[in-house]
Amino acid sequence: MPLLTQKGIKMSRDFDIDFNIMAYMPPKSLRLLMCKSEDDISWKVQMGSRVNKFDILAVIFNDIPVYSPVSGVLKRIDTVKYKGESCVFSVIESDGIKTPTFPVLDVTSNPAGREELLQLSALAAIGDDYRKDYFKNILKEDKEYKKIILNCADDQPYDLTATAVMLNYENEVLNGLEIIAKAFGAEKEICIIKSFKTKQYFKKDYGDIKVLNTGGRYPVSVKLNKYAAKKHALIVGPETCRAVYRAVTFREPQTTKVVTAWGDALTAPAIMELPIGTPIYNILMSCGAYQVIGKIVCGGVMTGYLTTPYMPITLFDSSVTVLMEQQEREQKECINCGRCTEVCPVGLAPYYILRKPVKEGSQKPFFNFDFCIGCGCCSYVCPAQIPLKSYIKSYNAALKREDENEQS
């Protein structure tokens, strides 16, 4: 059954990478993202103390434990810039000792309802790999769901994580999906979304589970979200389903992340399962980053963020794209070609951002730039190399500040 996207940009399906997930030994030092303010952290371990794998280091936001992915020593806390904002990180020095793991979560059976699933998700610190948030925050939303959709569509370049998790851990993913569906009392019509570039790797039939194919354009999320809203469906990613299954079955929290490491600056791209907090430079060393590195992007080249080799993998990162240094192309004036309008998946005319200065916020209802989803299609196709996505983001930020000033 097709689920077609009408606009967007067509991504290449040419890639050469092994879908087998590579196990990765814990690095000597890990840096765990905590939160933005120390006021939201309740420490359970003193600095300098030794910790075992799965020990709780702290509780953030009153109900989310932060578990140690390895055994070692809690050395210090750092406050560094992450996505442009100051955030608190805890640093663990691994001692390399393989301490025995044992059930750490107080879970005795499958969650019987939504509230129990929420509590499990918070207790196991499970991430939502579709919305890049904690899964428990999604479950808190006051929405009723009749169906559950498993999104395996890797529509961005250099990102095959969802496909790899589904192919390598199919039983765990589908069992986790079943647990979520039963907790919601959802209909037994579960959907698997496959993208155009990886659909040949999936089975044609998953029993009584419906399978939907996306069209050949990025982004898939716009059409998928509309479909989910129409069907009153919750969209989940395969890694979220797997984490739910492992929390129920093995009573263990989520302390690892599957990541696609790829890009033209890597000689040996790979898909690997890493302890959360692994520094990116360890990935560069493992994947043969022997070229002159120009950019490192986490979270997808279209919607991700620029980072450095010294920043870690977090619970919400699914890919690390390493690109060679290239000569910056000169930005030119808009030639009014309209290509940005042709590809915009939400029907905006991005080039209008160049027609009016940001300060004329009264034009907001006309431009509708607050509907921008930040997919980056307009910037990608612009022959004049105009960073339309960045301009629109700045425009919306300026309007938000104006509204806040008016209210105050």
C-alpha positions in Angstrom: 0.0 0.0 0.0 1.6 3.3 -1.0 1.8 6.4 1.2 3.0 9.0 -1.3 4.6 12.3 -0.6 3.6 14.9 -3.1 6.4 17.4 -2.7 10.0 17.5 -1.3 13.2 16.4 -3.0 14.2 13.0 -4.4 17.1 11.4 -2.5 19.6 9.0 -4.1 19.2 5.3 -3.2 22.8 4.5 -4.1 24.8 3.5 -1.1 27.3 0.9 -0.1 27.2 0.0 3.6 26.8 -3.1 5.7 23.5 -3.3 7.5 24.9 -5.5 10.2 25.2 -3.5 13.4 28.7 -3.5 14.7 29.3 -3.9 18.4 31.5 -1.2 19.9 33.7 -1.5 22.9 33.2 1.3 25.4 35.7 4.1 25.1 38.0 5.2 27.9 35.9 8.3 28.6 32.2 9.1 28.2 30.3 12.3 28.4 26.6 12.0 29.2 24.1 14.8 28.4 22.1 15.7 31.5 20.1 18.8 31.0 20.4 22.6 30.6 20.5 23.6 34.3 22.0 21.9 37.4 18.8 23.0 39.2 17.0 20.2 37.3 19.5 17.5 38.5 19.3 15.5 41.7 22.6 13.7 42.0 22.6 10.1 43.4 26.4 9.6 43.2 29.2 11.8 44.6 31.9 13.0 42.3 34.9 10.7 42.4 32.7 7.7 43.3 33.0 4.4 41.4 29.9 3.3 39.6 28.8 0.0 38.0 26.9 -0.4 34.7 23.3 0.6 35.1 23.9 2.5 38.4 21.8 5.6 38.6 24.0 8.7 38.5 21.3 11.3 38.9 17.6 12.0 38.3 16.7 14.8 36.0 13.3 16.6 35.7 12.2 14.8 38.9 11.4 11.5 37.2 14.0 10.5 34.6 17.0 8.5 35.9 20.4 8.9 34.2 22.1 5.5 34.1 25.8 4.8 33.7 26.4 2.9 30.4 29.7 1.5 31.8 31.5 0.7 35.0 34.0 3.3 36.0 34.5 6.6 38.0 32.2 9.7 37.9 35.0 12.2 37.3 33.4 15.6 36.9 30.6 17.6 35.4 31.1 20.0 32.5 29.0 22.8 31.2 29.5 23.2 27.5 27.6 24.5 24.4 25.2 21.9 22.9 23.1 23.0 19.9 23.9 26.6 20.8 22.9 26.4 24.4 24.8 25.7 27.6 24.1 22.2 28.9 25.4 20.1 31.8 27.4 16.9 31.0 28.7 14.3 33.4 32.0 12.7 32.6 32.7 9.0 33.4 36.1 7.4 33.1 35.6 3.7 32.2 37.7 1.2 34.1 37.2 -1.5 31.5 35.9 -4.0 34.0 32.9 -6.0 32.8 30.7 -6.0 35.9 27.9 -8.5 35.8 24.6 -6.9 34.7 21.3 -7.9 36.4 17.7 -6.7 36.2 17.6 -3.2 37.6 14.1 -2.1 36.8 11.2 -2.8 39.1 9.0 -4.3 36.3 7.1 -7.6 36.7 4.8 -7.7 33.7 3.8 -5.9 30.5 2.3 -2.4 31.2 -1.5 -2.9 31.5 -2.3 0.6 30.3 -1.0 4.0 29.1 -0.1 5.2 32.6 2.0 2.1 33.3 3.7 2.4 29.9 4.5 6.1 30.8 6.0 5.1 34.1 8.0 2.3 32.5 9.3 4.7 29.8 10.4 7.2 32.4 12.0 4.5 34.7 14.0 3.1 31.7 14.9 6.5 30.3 13.6 5.5 26.9 14.0 8.0 24.0 11.6 8.6 21.2 13.6 8.3 18.0 10.9 9.8 15.9 10.4 13.1 17.7 13.8 13.2 19.4 12.4 13.5 22.9 11.9 11.3 25.9 9.2 8.8 25.1 7.4 9.6 28.4 6.9 13.2 27.3 5.1 11.9 24.2 2.9 9.7 26.3 1.9 12.6 28.5 0.2 14.3 25.6 -3.6 14.3 26.0 -4.4 12.3 22.8 -6.2 9.1 22.2 -4.6 6.7 19.8 -6.4 4.0 17.9 -3.5 2.7 15.9 0.3 2.4 16.3 2.6 3.2 13.4 6.2 1.9 13.3 8.2 4.3 11.2 11.2 2.7 9.5 11.6 5.3 6.8 15.2 6.5 6.6 14.6 9.4 4.1 17.7 11.5 4.8 21.0 11.0 3.1 23.6 9.0 5.1 21.1 7.7 7.6 20.0 4.0 7.6 19.6 3.5 11.4 15.9 2.7 11.5 16.3 0.2 8.7 19.3 -1.4 10.4 17.6 -1.7 13.8 14.5 -3.3 12.1 16.6 -5.8 10.1 18.9 -6.8 13.0 16.4 -6.8 15.9 13.1 -7.6 14.1 11.7 -9.8 16.9 12.6 -7.3 19.7 11.1 -4.4 17.7 7.9 -6.2 16.8 7.4 -7.5 20.3 7.9 -4.0 21.7 5.4 -2.7 19.2 2.9 -5.2 20.4 3.5 -4.1 24.0 2.8 -0.5 23.1 -0.3 -1.4 21.1 -1.7 -3.4 24.0 -1.0 -0.7 26.5 -3.0 1.7 24.4 -5.7 -0.8 23.6 -5.0 0.1 20.0 -6.5 -1.8 17.1 -4.4 -4.7 15.8 -3.6 -2.8 12.7 0.0 -1.9 13.1 1.8 -0.2 10.2 5.4 -0.4 9.2 6.6 2.5 7.1 9.4 1.7 4.6 11.2 4.3 2.6 11.8 4.3 -1.1 15.5 3.8 -0.7 15.4 0.8 1.6 12.2 -1.0 0.9 13.9 -3.9 -0.9 15.5 -5.0 2.3 12.2 -5.5 4.1 9.9 -8.5 4.0 6.9 -8.2 1.8 4.7 -9.6 4.5 4.7 -9.3 8.3 1.6 -11.4 9.1 -1.3 -9.4 10.2 0.7 -6.1 10.3 -0.1 -3.7 7.5 2.9 -2.4 5.5 2.9 1.0 3.9 5.5 2.3 1.4 6.4 5.9 1.2 7.0 7.8 -2.0 10.4 8.6 -3.3 10.8 12.1 -1.8 12.1 13.7 1.4 10.6 14.6 3.9 8.4 11.7 4.7 7.2 13.2 8.0 4.8 15.7 6.5 2.6 13.1 4.8 3.1 10.6 7.5 2.0 13.0 10.2 -1.2 13.9 8.2 -1.9 10.2 7.8 -1.4 9.5 11.5 -3.7 12.4 12.5 -6.4 11.1 10.2 -6.1 7.6 11.7 -5.6 8.8 15.3 -2.3 7.0 15.3 0.9 7.2 17.4 4.1 7.1 15.4 7.1 5.3 17.0 10.5 4.4 15.9 12.1 0.9 15.9 14.6 1.8 18.6 11.9 3.0 20.9 10.0 -0.3 20.4 13.2 -2.3 21.1 13.9 -0.3 24.3 10.4 -0.9 25.5 10.7 -4.7 24.9 14.1 -4.9 26.6 12.8 -2.9 29.6 9.9 -5.3 30.1 11.8 -8.5 29.2 15.3 -8.0 30.6 14.4 -5.1 33.0 17.2 -3.0 31.7 17.3 0.8 30.9 18.3 2.3 27.5 22.0 3.0 27.7 23.0 2.5 24.1 22.3 4.1 20.8 22.4 2.7 17.2 24.1 5.2 15.0 24.9 5.4 11.2 28.4 6.8 10.7 28.8 7.8 7.1 29.9 10.5 4.8 32.5 11.2 2.1 35.3 11.8 4.7 35.0 8.2 6.1 36.7 5.3 4.4 34.9 2.6 6.4 31.4 3.8 7.1 29.5 1.6 9.6 26.3 1.2 11.6 27.2 0.6 15.2 25.6 0.3 18.6 27.4 2.7 21.0 27.2 3.4 24.7 25.4 6.8 25.1 28.1 9.4 25.7 30.7 8.0 23.3 32.7 10.9 21.9 32.5 11.4 18.2 36.3 11.2 17.7 36.1 7.5 18.7 33.7 7.0 15.8 36.0 8.9 13.5 38.9 6.6 14.5 36.9 3.4 14.0 35.5 4.5 10.6 38.7 5.7 9.0 38.4 9.5 8.9 41.6 10.0 7.0 40.4 12.9 4.8 40.4 16.6 5.6 37.2 16.9 7.6 35.0 19.9 6.7 31.8 19.3 8.7 30.5 16.9 11.2 26.7 16.7 11.4 24.6 14.9 14.0 21.0 13.9 13.4 20.9 14.0 9.6 22.4 16.4 7.0 19.0 18.0 6.3 17.8 18.7 9.8 20.7 18.0 12.1 23.2 20.2 13.8 26.9 20.9 13.4 29.2 19.4 16.0 32.8 18.7 16.9 34.8 15.5 17.4 34.8 16.1 21.2 31.0 16.1 21.6 29.3 12.9 22.5 26.5 10.8 21.0 23.3 11.5 22.9 20.1 9.6 23.3 18.6 11.5 20.4 21.3 11.1 17.8 20.7 8.5 15.1 23.5 9.5 12.7 26.9 11.1 12.4 27.7 12.4 8.9 31.3 13.3 8.3 31.9 15.4 5.1 35.1 16.5 3.4 36.3 20.0 3.4 34.9 21.8 0.3 35.2 25.2 -1.1 32.3 27.4 -0.1 30.1 28.3 -3.0 29.3 32.0 -3.3 25.8 33.1 -2.4 24.1 35.1 -5.2 20.9 37.1 -5.5 17.5 35.3 -5.9 16.8 34.6 -9.6 13.0 34.1 -9.0 13.1 30.5 -10.3 10.5 29.3 -7.8 12.2 26.0 -7.2 11.9 26.5 -3.4 8.2 26.8 -3.8 8.0 23.7 -5.9 9.6 21.5 -3.3 8.2 22.9 -0.1 6.2 20.0 1.5 3.9 22.4 3.4 3.2 24.7 0.5 5.1 27.8 1.5 6.9 30.3 -0.8 10.3 30.5 0.9 11.7 33.1 -1.4 9.2 35.6 0.0 11.5 35.8 3.0 13.8 38.0 0.8 11.0 40.4 -0.1 10.4 41.9 3.4 12.7 42.7 6.3 12.3 40.7 9.4 11.1 43.6 11.4 7.8 43.8 9.5 6.2 41.2 11.7 2.7 42.3 10.7 3.1 40.2 7.5 3.2 37.0 9.5 -0.3 35.8 8.5 0.5 36.3 4.8 3.9 34.5 4.8 2.8 31.7 7.2 6.5 31.0 7.9 5.5 29.7 11.3 4.3 26.6 9.5 7.9 25.9 8.4 9.0 22.4 9.5 12.7 23.1 9.0 13.3 20.3 6.5 15.8 22.3 4.5 14.4 21.4 1.0 14.4 25.0 -0.1 18.0 25.6 0.8 19.0 22.3 -0.8 17.6 23.1 -4.3 18.3 26.9 -4.4 20.6 27.5 -7.4 21.7 30.9 -5.8 22.9 29.1 -2.6 20.7 31.2 -0.4 20.3 29.7 3.1 16.5 30.1 3.1 16.0 27.7 6.0 18.3 29.8 8.2 16.6 33.0 7.1 13.2 31.7 7.9 14.3 30.4 11.3 15.8 33.8 12.2 12.5 35.4 11.0 10.4 33.3 13.2 12.7 33.8 16.2 12.4 37.6 15.7 8.6 37.4 15.6 8.6 35.3 18.7 10.7 37.9 20.5 8.3 40.6 19.3 5.3 38.7 20.6 7.0 38.2 24.0 7.9 41.8 24.3 4.3 42.9 23.5 2.9 40.5 26.1 5.3 41.8 28.7 
